[in-house]
Amino acid sequence: QGKVSELTMMTDSQRLGLLKDISGAGVYDERRAESVKIMEDTAMRRTQTEGLVQEIEQKLQTLEEEQRELRECEKLEARRRTLEYALADREWRSAQERIEELQERRAEASQLLQQLQGQVASLRQKSGQAQADSERLEEQRRQTAENLAGLEVERDKKMETLAKAQLAAEEEGRRQREGEEKSAERLAELSRARKEVVEANAAVEAERPQVNEAEEQVRSLEQQRQVCNAEREQLLARQGRRQQFRTLEERNRALDEELRVREEKLADARRKMEISVQREKKSETAGLEANKVALKGRTDLASRETQLGGLGKALRSLGERLDGGAEKLRLLHQDRHKAQREVEQLRQEARHCQHRLEGTMPRSNCQAVTAIMRWAQEKGLQDRIRGTFLSHIEVASTFRAAVESFAGSSLFNVLAMDDEAAAEAVKYVRTRRLGAVVVTPISQLPLKDYSFPQMEGVKPLVDVVKCPDWVRPAVQQVFGKAVVCRSMELCEEVAKRHGIDAITLDGDRVSRKGVITGGFQDPQRFVRISLAEAIRSAQLKLAQAEEKLPKLDMEIDSVSEQVNMMHSERRETQEQRSKARMELQRLAEQVKTAEETISRSQREVRDHQEWRHRMQVLIGECEASIEAKKAERASRSLSTLS
């Protein structure tokens, strides 16, 4: 029942499908659908096949055209081979001739090569020797540098020692001055003392007659006293002889004996008195001579003391002048050492800048320029080969980037004054294969008069570059009708309207044809002009510093000569002072000896006078005694007294 209700509820399409299933017609529908699908695939494939056929037909047409072209190409290839054969045959013949010529040249070149190889061997030997010499010189330079360093250390030590010695010399000079002042004071005191001694001697000499008179009176009184004493003793003896002798004969014999003794004693006293008188005269003579010597010695001593004082003042003056000269010489040596260090620093600075500048140059160009400058120096052509273009121009720092960017490698063109020198320089570089270089003969460059637009912010490059007048043609050749502009827009306007090259301050360039070149450029790249300026400045300072050295050497020689002369003068003055001191000492000793001789003579004279006085007293006594004894002997009585 459910089936029936389901059948009654089916749609027409569902019932049709059910009937087809029951009758078996659904299979044909499926086959039909598959056939339709196959037909659609077949139609699609046919469409694709038609497209392929069209492509193949097109390719066939292309291949036919290519085949036709290939046939033409084969014909042309055959013709080309024919022509190539003809050309090759012609070239072979010319090459054969060339080979024969080259073989001849090769033989010549072989001979030349052998000669050059011999020269190269010789040059290598010379190079080895030069290298050895260079190493030896480098070793000598190193040793010299070490010796120089050692000498500088030693010089510093000696300068320190000299400073200490100068301080010690100043202290010694001060002490010497103090000693000389004290010596002068002592000499003044000695002079005063001598003057006082002379005055005292004069006073003594003035009082001497009175003293001598008093001494004579004393001696006379002493002699009288001695005579009186002798007489008294004789009287006492006679008084005692009365009891001593019994007869006159005994008395007379005794008196004769006493008379003989007294007479011998008297004769001896007179002889001694004569000797004393002679010695006294001799002592007086020696005293007078010593007094003359002492007077002359005192006069010479005063003269030598005055001379010695003058020599001391001269030595002090020379010492002060020597101190000033030594200080000036030390300062000059210090200035010379400073100048030498400055020269060495400037040379190092110039070499450093030159190396940096050469580092910005192409290697071949750097090698060629260096070789040309060395060759010009060896040949003495510095007046005709003036160096690179860069070394003769000056540019303000604002325009350096523009000038350097515009000039490029033209900055390293070598300037020659005439075309002969330029040709010789180029030939030298070419024959020795030393690199590439551009040599500009100034004599072949005309000086032109260019006109430039008068616009704000536009300036000709030839006006920016400062140089000597003889370099101006080379400046015009390099920069020509080119201007530097404030901005890129102004460059484009100038190039378009006036047909000249323009460049900005940063190095962006617009050619007269409208080509723009530029972009970011490192400002540190444009250092060639600043390095050349630094080299020129260092070379100028170096020349000025080197000019100072001969002047300093001359001043040092002059001051050294003056110091040596002052040293010689001081040595001579010191020798004179030493001689004067020795003479002064000799004179002082002579005066002292003379004074001692005078004192000794005076003492001897006094002693002799005293001895003579005693002898006179003794003689008087003896004479009185003899007279008394004779009178007593003449008496006839023992008791009688005379």
VOKEDO-870186 format. One record per residue (C-alpha): residue number from 1; residue in three letters; x, y, z. Coordinates in Angstrom, 1 decimal. Layout:
N
    nr   rest       px       py       pz
   NUM    ala        X        Y        Z
...
***
This chain:
642
    nr   rest       px       py       pz
     1    gln      0.0      0.0      0.0
     2    gly      2.9      2.3      0.6
     3    lys      4.2      1.7     -2.9
     4    val      0.9      2.6     -4.4
     5    ser      0.7      5.8     -2.5
     6    glu      4.3      6.6     -3.5
     7    leu      3.5      5.9     -7.1
     8    thr      0.5      8.1     -6.9
     9    met      2.6     10.9     -5.4
    10    met      5.5     10.7     -8.1
    11    thr      6.1     13.5    -10.6
    12    asp      6.0     12.9    -14.3
    13    ser      9.8     12.8    -14.6
    14    gln     10.0     10.3    -11.7
    15    arg      7.4      8.1    -13.3
    16    leu      9.2      8.4    -16.7
    17    gly     12.4      7.3    -15.0
    18    leu     10.7      4.4    -13.4
    19    leu      9.3      3.3    -16.6
    20    lys     12.6      3.5    -18.3
    21    asp     14.1      1.4    -15.6
    22    ile     11.4     -1.2    -15.9
    23    ser     11.6     -1.3    -19.7
    24    gly     15.4     -1.1    -20.0
    25    ala     15.5      2.2    -22.0
    26    gly     17.7      4.0    -19.4
    27    val     20.7      2.1    -20.7
    28    tyr     20.3      3.8    -24.1
    29    asp     20.1      7.2    -22.5
    30    glu     23.3      6.6    -20.7
    31    arg     25.0      5.5    -23.9
    32    arg     23.5      8.5    -25.6
    33    ala     25.0     10.8    -22.9
    34    glu     28.3      9.1    -23.2
    35    ser     28.2      9.4    -27.0
    36    val     27.3     13.1    -26.7
    37    lys     30.2     13.5    -24.4
    38    ile     32.5     11.7    -26.8
    39    met     31.3     13.8    -29.7
    40    glu     32.0     16.9    -27.7
    41    asp     35.5     15.7    -26.9
    42    thr     36.0     14.8    -30.5
    43    ala     34.8     18.2    -31.6
    44    met     37.2     19.8    -29.2
    45    arg     40.1     17.6    -30.4
    46    arg     39.2     18.5    -34.0
    47    thr     39.4     22.2    -33.1
    48    gln     42.7     21.6    -31.5
    49    thr     43.9     19.6    -34.5
    50    glu     42.8     22.3    -36.8
    51    gly     44.9     24.8    -34.7
    52    leu     47.8     22.5    -34.9
    53    val     47.4     22.1    -38.6
    54    gln     47.4     25.8    -39.0
    55    glu     50.5     26.1    -36.9
    56    ile     52.2     23.4    -38.8
    57    glu     51.3     25.0    -42.1
    58    gln     52.7     28.3    -40.8
    59    lys     55.8     26.5    -39.7
    60    leu     56.1     24.8    -43.0
    61    gln     55.8     28.2    -44.7
    62    thr     58.5     29.5    -42.4
    63    leu     60.6     26.4    -43.1
    64    glu     60.2     26.9    -46.8
    65    glu     61.2     30.5    -46.5
    66    glu     64.2     29.4    -44.3
    67    gln     65.0     26.7    -46.8
    68    arg     65.0     29.3    -49.5
    69    glu     67.1     31.7    -47.4
    70    leu     69.4     28.7    -46.6
    71    arg     69.9     28.1    -50.3
    72    glu     70.7     31.8    -50.8
    73    cys     72.9     31.6    -47.7
    74    glu     74.7     28.6    -49.1
    75    lys     75.3     30.5    -52.3
    76    leu     76.5     33.5    -50.3
    77    glu     78.6     31.2    -48.1
    78    ala     80.2     29.7    -51.1
    79    arg     80.9     33.2    -52.4
    80    arg     82.1     34.2    -49.0
    81    arg     84.4     31.2    -48.8
    82    thr     85.7     32.1    -52.3
    83    leu     86.3     35.7    -51.2
    84    glu     87.8     34.6    -47.9
    85    tyr     90.1     32.2    -49.8
    86    ala     91.1     35.1    -52.1
    87    leu     91.5     37.4    -49.2
    88    ala     93.3     34.7    -47.1
    89    asp     95.6     34.0    -50.0
    90    arg     96.3     37.7    -50.4
    91    glu     96.7     38.0    -46.6
    92    trp     98.8     34.9    -46.5
    93    arg    101.1     36.4    -49.2
    94    ser    101.3     39.7    -47.4
    95    ala    101.6     37.9    -44.1
    96    gln    104.4     35.8    -45.6
    97    glu    106.1     38.9    -46.7
    98    arg    105.4     40.4    -43.3
    99    ile    106.7     37.2    -41.6
   100    glu    109.9     37.5    -43.6
   101    glu    110.2     41.1    -42.7
   102    leu    109.4     40.3    -39.1
   103    gln    111.9     37.5    -39.1
   104    glu    114.5     39.9    -40.3
   105    arg    113.4     42.4    -37.6
   106    arg    113.3     39.5    -35.2
   107    ala    116.9     38.7    -36.0
   108    glu    117.7     42.4    -35.5
   109    ala    115.5     42.4    -32.3
   110    ser    117.3     39.2    -31.1
   111    gln    120.6     41.0    -31.5
   112    leu    119.1     44.0    -29.8
   113    leu    117.5     41.8    -27.2
   114    gln    120.9     40.2    -26.5
   115    gln    122.4     43.6    -26.2
   116    leu    119.5     44.7    -24.0
   117    gln    119.8     41.5    -22.0
   118    gly    123.4     42.3    -21.5
   119    gln    122.5     45.8    -20.5
   120    val    119.7     44.4    -18.3
   121    ala    122.1     42.0    -16.7
   122    ser    124.5     44.9    -16.2
   123    leu    121.6     47.1    -14.9
   124    arg    120.5     44.2    -12.6
   125    gln    124.0     44.0    -11.3
   126    lys    124.1     47.7    -10.9
   127    ser    120.6     47.5     -9.4
   128    gly    121.9     44.8     -7.0
   129    gln    124.8     47.0     -6.1
   130    ala    122.5     50.0     -5.8
   131    gln    120.2     47.9     -3.7
   132    ala    123.1     46.8     -1.6
   133    asp    124.3     50.5     -1.4
   134    ser    120.7     51.5     -0.6
   135    glu    120.5     48.9      2.1
   136    arg    123.9     50.0      3.4
   137    leu    122.9     53.6      3.2
   138    glu    119.6     52.7      4.9
   139    glu    121.6     50.9      7.6
   140    gln    123.9     53.9      7.9
   141    arg    120.9     56.2      8.0
   142    arg    119.4     54.0     10.7
   143    gln    122.6     54.0     12.6
   144    thr    122.9     57.7     12.0
   145    ala    119.4     58.1     13.3
   146    glu    120.2     56.0     16.4
   147    asn    123.5     58.0     16.8
   148    leu    121.5     61.2     16.3
   149    ala    119.0     60.0     18.9
   150    gly    121.9     59.1     21.2
   151    leu    123.6     62.4     20.5
   152    glu    120.3     64.2     21.2
   153    val    120.0     62.4     24.5
   154    glu    123.7     63.1     25.2
   155    arg    123.1     66.7     24.1
   156    asp    120.1     67.0     26.5
   157    lys    122.3     65.6     29.3
   158    lys    125.1     67.9     28.4
   159    met    122.6     70.8     28.2
   160    glu    121.4     69.8     31.7
   161    thr    125.0     69.5     32.8
   162    leu    125.8     72.8     31.2
   163    ala    122.8     74.4     33.0
   164    lys    124.1     72.9     36.3
   165    ala    127.6     74.0     35.4
   166    gln    126.3     77.5     34.6
   167    leu    124.5     77.6     38.0
   168    ala    127.7     76.3     39.7
   169    ala    129.7     78.8     37.7
   170    glu    127.4     81.6     38.7
   171    glu    127.7     80.4     42.3
   172    glu    131.4     80.1     42.0
   173    gly    131.5     83.5     40.3
   174    arg    129.5     84.9     43.2
   175    arg    131.9     83.3     45.6
   176    gln    134.8     84.6     43.6
   177    arg    133.4     88.1     43.6
   178    glu    132.8     87.9     47.3
   179    gly    136.3     86.5     47.7
   180    glu    137.7     89.3     45.5
   181    glu    135.7     91.8     47.4
   182    lys    137.1     90.4     50.7
   183    ser    140.5     90.2     49.1
   184    ala    140.2     93.8     48.0
   185    glu    139.1     94.7     51.6
   186    arg    142.1     92.7     52.9
   187    leu    144.4     94.4     50.4
   188    ala    143.0     97.8     51.5
   189    glu    143.5     96.8     55.1
   190    leu    147.0     95.6     54.2
   191    ser    147.7     98.8     52.5
   192    arg    146.5    100.8     55.5
   193    ala    148.5     98.5     57.8
   194    arg    151.6     99.1     55.6
   195    lys    150.9    102.8     55.6
   196    glu    150.6    102.7     59.4
   197    val    153.9    100.7     59.5
   198    val    155.6    103.2     57.3
   199    glu    154.3    106.0     59.5
   200    ala    155.4    104.1     62.6
   201    asn    158.8    103.5     61.0
   202    ala    159.0    107.2     60.2
   203    ala    158.1    108.1     63.7
   204    val    160.6    105.6     65.0
   205    glu    163.2    107.0     62.7
   206    ala    162.3    110.5     63.8
   207    glu    162.7    109.5     67.5
   208    arg    165.8    107.3     66.8
   209    pro    168.4    110.2     67.3
   210    gln    167.0    110.9     70.7
   211    val    166.9    107.2     71.5
   212    asn    170.5    106.8     70.3
   213    glu    171.6    109.8     72.3
   214    ala    169.9    108.4     75.4
   215    glu    171.5    105.0     74.7
   216    glu    174.9    106.7     74.4
   217    gln    174.4    108.5     77.6
   218    val    173.3    105.2     79.2
   219    arg    176.4    103.4     77.7
   220    ser    178.7    106.3     78.9
   221    leu    177.2    106.1     82.4
   222    glu    177.4    102.3     82.3
   223    gln    181.1    102.6     81.2
   224    gln    181.8    105.1     84.0
   225    arg    180.1    102.8     86.5
   226    gln    182.1     99.9     85.3
   227    val    185.4    102.0     85.5
   228    cys    184.5    103.1     89.0
   229    asn    183.7     99.6     90.0
   230    ala    187.0     98.4     88.6
   231    glu    188.9    101.1     90.4
   232    arg    187.0    100.3     93.5
   233    glu    187.9     96.6     93.2
   234    gln    191.5     97.6     92.5
   235    leu    191.6     99.7     95.6
   236    leu    190.1     96.9     97.6
   237    ala    192.6     94.5     96.1
   238    arg    195.5     96.8     96.9
   239    gln    194.2     97.1    100.4
   240    gly    194.1     93.4    100.7
   241    arg    197.5     92.8     99.1
   242    arg    199.2     94.4    102.1
   243    gln    198.6     91.3    104.1
   244    gln    199.0     89.0    101.1
   245    phe    202.6     89.8    100.1
   246    arg    205.6     90.2    102.4
   247    thr    208.0     91.7    100.0
   248    leu    207.8     94.1     97.0
   249    glu    209.3     91.5     94.6
   250    glu    206.4     89.1     95.3
   251    arg    203.9     91.9     94.9
   252    asn    205.5     93.1     91.6
   253    arg    205.6     89.6     90.2
   254    ala    202.0     89.2     91.0
   255    leu    201.2     92.6     89.6
   256    asp    203.2     91.8     86.4
   257    glu    201.1     88.6     86.0
   258    glu    197.9     90.5     86.5
   259    leu    199.1     93.1     84.1
   260    arg    199.9     90.5     81.5
   261    val    196.4     88.9     81.9
   262    arg    194.8     92.3     81.8
   263    glu    196.7     93.4     78.7
   264    glu    195.8     90.1     76.9
   265    lys    192.2     90.6     77.9
   266    leu    192.4     94.2     76.7
   267    ala    193.9     93.2     73.4
   268    asp    191.2     90.5     73.0
   269    ala    188.5     93.0     73.8
   270    arg    189.8     95.5     71.3
   271    arg    190.0     92.7     68.7
   272    lys    186.4     91.7     69.4
   273    met    185.4     95.3     69.3
   274    glu    186.9     95.8     65.9
   275    ile    185.1     92.6     64.7
   276    ser    181.9     93.8     66.2
   277    val    182.3     97.2     64.5
   278    gln    182.9     95.5     61.1
   279    arg    179.9     93.3     61.6
   280    glu    177.8     96.3     62.7
   281    lys    178.8     98.2     59.5
   282    lys    178.0     95.1     57.5
   283    ser    174.6     94.7     59.2
   284    glu    173.8     98.4     58.6
   285    thr    174.8     98.0     55.0
   286    ala    172.6     94.9     54.6
   287    gly    169.8     96.8     56.4
   288    leu    170.1     99.8     54.0
   289    glu    170.1     97.5     51.0
   290    ala    167.1     95.5     52.4
   291    asn    165.3     98.8     53.1
   292    lys    165.8     99.9     49.4
   293    val    164.6     96.5     48.2
   294    ala    161.6     96.7     50.6
   295    leu    160.7    100.2     49.3
   296    lys    161.0     99.1     45.7
   297    gly    159.0     95.9     46.5
   298    arg    156.3     97.9     48.2
   299    thr    156.0    100.2     45.2
   300    asp    155.9     97.2     42.8
   301    leu    153.5     95.4     45.2
   302    ala    151.1     98.4     45.1
   303    ser    151.3     98.5     41.3
   304    arg    150.7     94.7     41.0
   305    glu    147.8     95.0     43.4
   306    thr    146.3     97.7     41.2
   307    gln    146.9     95.5     38.1
   308    leu    145.4     92.5     39.9
   309    gly    142.3     94.5     40.8
   310    gly    141.9     95.6     37.1
   311    leu    142.4     92.0     36.0
   312    gly    139.7     90.8     38.5
   313    lys    137.3     93.4     37.1
   314    ala    138.2     92.3     33.5
   315    leu    137.6     88.7     34.5
   316    arg    134.3     89.5     36.0
   317    ser    133.2     91.4     32.9
   318    leu    134.4     88.5     30.7
   319    gly    132.6     86.0     32.9
   320    glu    129.4     88.0     32.5
   321    arg    129.9     88.2     28.8
   322    leu    130.7     84.5     28.6
   323    asp    127.6     83.7     30.5
   324    gly    125.6     85.8     28.1
   325    gly    127.3     84.2     25.1
   326    ala    126.8     80.7     26.4
   327    glu    123.1     81.4     27.1
   328    lys    122.8     82.9     23.6
   329    leu    124.6     79.9     22.1
   330    arg    122.3     77.5     24.0
   331    leu    119.2     79.4     22.8
   332    leu    120.6     79.3     19.2
   333    his    121.2     75.5     19.4
   334    gln    117.7     75.1     20.8
   335    asp    116.3     77.2     17.9
   336    arg    118.3     75.2     15.4
   337    his    117.1     71.9     16.9
   338    lys    113.6     73.2     16.8
   339    ala    114.1     74.3     13.2
   340    gln    115.5     70.9     12.2
   341    arg    112.5     69.2     13.8
   342    glu    110.2     71.6     12.0
   343    val    112.0     70.8      8.7
   344    glu    111.7     67.1      9.3
   345    gln    108.0     67.4     10.2
   346    leu    107.3     69.5      7.1
   347    arg    109.2     67.0      4.9
   348    gln    107.1     64.2      6.4
   349    glu    103.9     66.2      5.9
   350    ala    104.9     66.9      2.2
   351    arg    105.7     63.3      1.6
   352    his    102.5     62.2      3.3
   353    cys    100.4     64.5      1.1
   354    gln    102.4     63.5     -2.0
   355    his    101.7     59.8     -1.2
   356    arg     98.0     60.6     -0.7
   357    leu     97.9     62.5     -4.0
   358    glu     99.7     59.8     -5.9
   359    gly     97.1     57.3     -4.4
   360    thr     94.3     59.3     -6.2
   361    met     96.1     59.0     -9.6
   362    pro     95.9     56.1    -12.0
   363    arg     98.9     53.8    -11.4
   364    ser    100.2     54.1    -15.0
   365    asn     99.8     57.9    -14.9
   366    cys    101.5     58.2    -11.5
   367    gln    104.4     56.0    -12.7
   368    ala    104.8     58.1    -15.9
   369    val    104.6     61.5    -14.1
   370    thr    107.1     60.4    -11.5
   371    ala    109.5     59.1    -14.1
   372    ile    109.3     62.3    -16.2
   373    met    110.0     64.5    -13.2
   374    arg    112.9     62.4    -12.2
   375    trp    114.2     62.4    -15.8
   376    ala    113.8     66.2    -16.0
   377    gln    115.7     66.6    -12.8
   378    glu    118.5     64.3    -14.0
   379    lys    118.8     66.1    -17.3
   380    gly    118.5     69.6    -15.8
   381    leu    115.3     70.4    -17.7
   382    gln    113.4     71.8    -14.7
   383    asp    113.0     75.1    -16.5
   384    arg    111.4     73.4    -19.5
   385    ile    109.4     70.6    -17.7
   386    arg    107.4     72.4    -15.1
   387    gly    105.5     69.6    -13.4
   388    thr    101.8     68.7    -13.3
   389    phe     99.0     71.1    -14.1
   390    leu     97.6     70.6    -10.6
   391    ser    100.8     71.9     -8.9
   392    his    100.4     75.3    -10.5
   393    ile     96.8     76.2     -9.8
   394    glu     94.9     77.5     -6.8
   395    val     91.2     77.2     -6.2
   396    ala     89.0     78.5     -3.4
   397    ser     87.6     75.7     -1.3
   398    thr     84.0     76.5     -2.5
   399    phe     84.8     75.7     -6.1
   400    arg     87.3     72.8     -5.6
   401    ala     84.7     70.0     -6.1
   402    ala     83.4     71.6     -9.3
   403    val     86.9     72.2    -10.7
   404    glu     88.3     68.8     -9.8
   405    ser     85.2     67.0    -11.1
   406    phe     85.3     68.9    -14.4
   407    ala     89.1     68.6    -14.9
   408    gly     89.3     64.9    -14.0
   409    ser     92.6     63.4    -15.1
   410    ser     93.7     66.6    -16.9
   411    leu     94.9     67.8    -13.5
   412    phe     97.9     65.4    -13.9
   413    asn     98.9     66.7    -17.4
   414    val    102.6     67.5    -17.4
   415    leu    103.3     71.1    -18.5
   416    ala    106.2     71.7    -20.9
   417    met    107.4     75.1    -22.1
   418    asp    108.0     74.0    -25.7
   419    asp    107.0     71.1    -28.0
   420    glu    110.6     69.7    -28.1
   421    ala    110.7     69.1    -24.4
   422    ala    107.2     67.6    -24.6
   423    ala    108.2     65.3    -27.4
   424    glu    111.3     64.2    -25.5
   425    ala    109.3     63.5    -22.4
   426    val    106.7     61.4    -24.3
   427    lys    109.4     59.5    -26.1
   428    tyr    111.1     58.8    -22.8
   429    val    107.9     57.3    -21.4
   430    arg    107.0     55.4    -24.5
   431    thr    110.4     53.8    -25.2
   432    arg    110.7     52.7    -21.6
   433    arg    107.1     51.7    -21.3
   434    leu    106.7     53.6    -18.1
   435    gly    102.9     54.2    -18.3
   436    ala    100.6     56.8    -19.9
   437    val    100.9     60.5    -19.6
   438    val     99.7     63.7    -21.3
   439    val    102.4     66.4    -21.9
   440    thr    101.0     69.8    -22.8
   441    pro    103.4     72.2    -24.6
   442    ile    102.5     75.7    -23.5
   443    ser    104.1     77.3    -26.5
   444    gln    101.6     75.6    -28.8
   445    leu     98.5     76.8    -26.9
   446    pro     97.1     80.2    -28.0
   447    leu     95.6     82.5    -25.4
   448    lys     92.0     83.1    -26.3
   449    asp     89.4     85.6    -25.3
   450    tyr     86.2     83.9    -24.3
   451    ser     82.8     85.6    -23.7
   452    phe     80.5     84.2    -21.0
   453    pro     76.9     84.9    -20.0
   454    gln     76.6     87.6    -17.4
   455    met     74.1     85.9    -15.0
   456    glu     73.7     85.9    -11.3
   457    gly     75.0     82.6     -9.8
   458    val     77.1     81.8    -12.9
   459    lys     80.9     82.2    -13.0
   460    pro     83.5     81.0    -15.6
   461    leu     85.8     78.3    -14.4
   462    val     88.8     80.0    -15.9
   463    asp     88.1     82.9    -13.5
   464    val     87.8     80.5    -10.5
   465    val     91.2     79.0    -11.1
   466    lys     94.2     81.2    -10.0
   467    cys     97.5     80.5    -11.7
   468    pro    100.6     82.2    -13.0
   469    asp    100.3     84.0    -16.4
   470    trp    102.3     81.3    -18.2
   471    val     99.9     78.6    -17.1
   472    arg     96.8     80.5    -18.3
   473    pro     96.8     78.9    -21.8
   474    ala     96.7     75.4    -20.2
   475    val     93.8     76.6    -17.9
   476    gln     91.9     77.7    -21.0
   477    gln     92.6     74.4    -22.7
   478    val     91.3     72.3    -19.8
   479    phe     88.3     74.4    -18.7
   480    gly     87.6     76.3    -22.0
   481    lys     84.0     77.7    -22.2
   482    ala     82.7     76.1    -19.0
   483    val     81.0     77.8    -16.1
   484    val     80.1     76.9    -12.6
   485    cys     76.5     77.5    -11.5
   486    arg     74.7     77.8     -8.2
   487    ser     72.1     75.1     -9.0
   488    met     71.3     72.3    -11.4
   489    glu     68.4     74.3    -13.0
   490    leu     70.7     77.2    -13.7
   491    cys     73.2     74.7    -15.3
   492    glu     70.5     73.3    -17.6
   493    glu     69.3     76.9    -18.6
   494    val     72.9     78.0    -19.3
   495    ala     73.7     74.9    -21.3
   496    lys     70.5     75.1    -23.3
   497    arg     70.5     78.8    -24.0
   498    his     74.2     79.5    -24.5
   499    gly     75.6     76.1    -25.6
   500    ile     78.4     75.9    -23.0
   501    asp     79.3     73.3    -20.4
   502    ala     78.0     73.9    -16.9
   503    ile     78.7     72.3    -13.6
   504    thr     77.3     72.8    -10.1
   505    leu     79.3     73.3     -6.9
   506    asp     78.7     69.7     -6.0
   507    gly     80.1     68.3     -9.3
   508    asp     76.8     67.7    -11.3
   509    arg     77.5     68.5    -14.9
   510    val     75.4     69.5    -17.9
   511    ser     77.2     69.4    -21.3
   512    arg     76.5     71.7    -24.1
   513    lys     74.7     68.8    -25.9
   514    gly     72.3     68.4    -23.0
   515    val     73.9     65.3    -21.4
   516    ile     73.5     65.4    -17.6
   517    thr     76.1     63.7    -15.5
   518    gly     75.9     63.6    -11.7
   519    gly     74.4     62.0     -8.7
   520    phe     75.7     61.5     -5.2
   521    gln     79.5     62.0     -4.9
   522    asp     81.4     61.7     -1.7
   523    pro     82.9     65.1     -0.9
   524    gln     85.9     63.3      0.6
   525    arg     86.7     62.2     -2.9
   526    phe     87.7     65.7     -4.1
   527    val     90.9     66.0     -2.2
   528    arg     93.4     66.5     -5.1
   529    ile     93.4     70.3     -5.1
   530    ser     93.5     70.5     -1.3
   531    leu     96.4     68.0     -1.2
   532    ala     98.3     69.9     -3.9
   533    glu     97.7     73.1     -1.9
   534    ala     98.9     71.4      1.3
   535    ile    102.0     70.2     -0.6
   536    arg    102.8     73.7     -1.9
   537    ser    102.2     75.2      1.6
   538    ala    104.5     72.5      3.2
   539    gln    107.1     73.1      0.5
   540    leu    106.9     76.9      1.0
   541    lys    107.2     76.5      4.8
   542    leu    110.0     73.9      4.2
   543    ala    111.9     76.4      2.0
   544    gln    111.5     79.1      4.6
   545    ala    112.5     76.7      7.4
   546    glu    115.5     75.5      5.4
   547    glu    116.5     79.2      4.8
   548    lys    116.6     79.6      8.6
   549    leu    119.1     76.8      9.1
   550    pro    122.1     78.5      7.4
   551    lys    121.3     81.8      9.2
   552    leu    121.2     79.9     12.5
   553    asp    124.4     78.0     11.6
   554    met    126.1     81.4     10.7
   555    glu    124.9     82.9     14.0
   556    ile    126.0     79.8     15.9
   557    asp    129.4     79.9     14.3
   558    ser    129.7     83.7     15.0
   559    val    128.6     83.3     18.6
   560    ser    130.8     80.2     19.0
   561    glu    133.7     82.2     17.6
   562    gln    133.0     85.1     19.9
   563    val    132.7     82.7     22.9
   564    asn    135.9     81.0     21.9
   565    met    137.6     84.4     21.6
   566    met    136.2     85.3     25.0
   567    his    137.4     82.0     26.4
   568    ser    140.9     82.7     24.9
   569    glu    140.8     86.2     26.3
   570    arg    139.7     84.9     29.7
   571    arg    142.4     82.2     29.6
   572    glu    145.0     84.9     28.7
   573    thr    143.6     87.2     31.5
   574    gln    143.6     84.3     33.9
   575    glu    147.2     83.6     32.9
   576    gln    148.0     87.3     33.4
   577    arg    146.2     87.2     36.7
   578    ser    148.1     84.0     37.7
   579    lys    151.4     85.6     36.7
   580    ala    150.4     88.8     38.6
   581    arg    149.4     86.8     41.6
   582    met    152.7     84.9     41.4
   583    glu    154.6     88.2     40.9
   584    leu    152.5     89.6     43.8
   585    gln    153.4     86.6     46.0
   586    arg    157.0     86.9     44.9
   587    leu    157.1     90.6     45.7
   588    ala    155.3     90.0     49.0
   589    glu    157.8     87.3     49.9
   590    gln    160.6     89.7     48.7
   591    val    159.2     92.5     50.8
   592    lys    158.7     90.1     53.7
   593    thr    162.3     88.8     53.3
   594    ala    163.6     92.4     53.0
   595    glu    161.6     93.4     56.1
   596    glu    162.9     90.3     57.9
   597    thr    166.4     91.3     56.8
   598    ile    165.9     94.8     58.0
   599    ser    164.6     93.5     61.3
   600    arg    167.4     91.1     61.6
   601    ser    170.0     93.8     60.6
   602    gln    168.5     96.2     63.1
   603    arg    168.6     93.4     65.7
   604    glu    172.2     92.5     64.8
   605    val    173.1     96.2     64.9
   606    arg    171.6     96.5     68.3
   607    asp    173.3     93.4     69.4
   608    his    176.6     94.6     68.0
   609    gln    176.2     98.0     69.6
   610    glu    175.4     96.2     72.9
   611    trp    178.5     94.0     72.4
   612    arg    180.6     97.0     71.5
   613    his    179.3     98.8     74.6
   614    arg    180.3     95.8     76.7
   615    met    183.6     95.7     75.0
   616    gln    184.1     99.4     75.6
   617    val    183.2     99.0     79.2
   618    leu    185.6     96.0     79.4
   619    ile    188.3     98.0     77.7
   620    gly    187.8    100.9     80.0
   621    glu    187.8     98.6     82.9
   622    cys    191.0     96.9     81.7
   623    glu    192.7    100.2     81.0
   624    ala    191.8    101.5     84.4
   625    ser    192.9     98.3     86.0
   626    ile    196.2     98.4     84.1
   627    glu    196.8    102.0     85.0
   628    ala    196.1    101.3     88.7
   629    lys    198.3     98.2     88.7
   630    lys    201.1    100.1     87.0
   631    ala    200.8    102.9     89.6
   632    glu    200.7    100.3     92.3
   633    arg    203.8     98.6     90.9
   634    ala    205.6    101.9     90.8
   635    ser    205.0    102.5     94.5
   636    arg    207.8    101.5     96.9
   637    ser    205.7    100.6     99.8
   638    leu    203.2     97.8    100.4
   639    ser    200.9     99.9    102.5
   640    thr    200.7    102.9    100.2
   641    leu    197.4    103.3     98.3
   642    ser    197.2    105.3     95.0
***
